[in-house]
Structures are given as C-alpha cells and as structure tokens.
Amino acid sequence: STLAELEGHRGAVTAAEFCPWQTRIIVSVSEDRSFKVWDHHVESLIYSSSVLTASPLLSLLIHAGSRQLVTGCAHGQLWIFSLVEGHHYRCVTRVDLKKKRESFSRRTESRLCSL
C-alpha cells in the first residue's frame, strides 16, 4: 500500500534513495534535471535544487561516510553535494566524465609514444 505520495518534480523521477543516517529523509532526482529532499514522515519538501544540467538526471548515490549526495546525468556529468547539516545542500564539486576520459586518453597516448 502507498504510505506517502510526494509530489513536486516536473518530470519523471529516475532515482530515489533513503538517507542512511536520517531515515525519514528521501532524496529524489528527475528528468526535470533537479534533485529534491523530502521528509516522508510529514510528506513535505525540505529542499529543491535548481536545474543542474541540460539533460535529465539519471542516477543518485548517498554516501554515508562523507555525508554527500552524488548525482549524474546522461551527458556524463556528476555533481556532488554536501548533506552535512548546516551546509544547505551546497555543491562540493562537479565532474565532467567525458573531459576526464579525454584527458586520460591524451596522457596515456603521450606516455605510450614516449616509450
């Protein structure tokens, strides 16, 4: 049975995960290119990010050790946000995996040529 219905995304939800250290908190990502933080006990929205990218957010990971949220989109970009209380979901870093792969390939080719 449905325990709670959390409405607010403007597109389909592509991933959702419970926060390991605050079990009443759920984080969701969506095709609307944003993430939202919910308190499912009171069925309320705690935080709504701005649009992060031009392509839908597809993946979500909450890392308990660092208390960070990692989300990724279809174009190979990752965003890492702090979930530490008082940090207000600020972006810690953004990684473009396509650029990282190209940089790695250039360095590898350069090393191979020098051998």
Secondary structure, DSSP 8 states (H G I E B T S, - for coil): ---------SS-EEEEEE-SS-TTEEEEEETTS-EEEEETTTTEEEEE-----SS-EEEEEEETTTTEEEEEETTSEEEEEE-STTSTT-EEEEEEHHHHHHHHHHHHHHHHHH-
